[in-house]
Structures are given as structure tokens and as C-alpha cells.
Amino acid sequence: MMKWLGVAALTVLALVLAWYELPRLTAKMKRERTVFLVITVIGWGLGSLLIFFPEMPGLTQLMDFLYRPLYPLIGKGSGNAGE
């Protein structure tokens, strides 16, 4: 029940954001409106996922997973990559 309340609050927040910002984007700014709506919907979706799955790995874990096979090719270099 509390998770759905969080999604409802996130939805209200996204709607208030859209209500506040969309009038400032004129009718000629179709691309900007589209990008704004797409980013808002993606943010709402990711926020909802994090409410239901708080242990979901983040972007840094994704990058680590994708680039881990390249660590031997890169070598030690600088930093602590691969440790």
C-alpha cells in the first residue's frame, strides 16, 4: 500500500511539473515539448521502478558490467579499475 502511495505522490509531482512548465513552451516549440514530455515520462518510470525495486542496480553498476571485459585490455593504468 505504501509503495502505491509513493507512485501516486510521484505522479502528482510529475503532473505539477508538467502543469508548471508546459505553458512556458510555446506552440512553436514542438521538439522541446516532446523532449520535455519524454524525459518526464522516463523519469517517472525510473522513479516508479525504484519505489518497487529499491535494490535495483544503478548506472555505475551497468557501466562496470559492460566494461569489465575490457579491463585486461586497458591494463592497470591510473586509478583502481578492476580492483
Buried (B, 14 or more C-beta within 10 A) or exposed (E): EEEEEBBEEBEEEBEEBBEEBEEEBEEEEEEEBEEBBEEBEEBBEEBBEBBEEEEEEEEEEEEBEEEEEEBEEEEEEEEEBBE
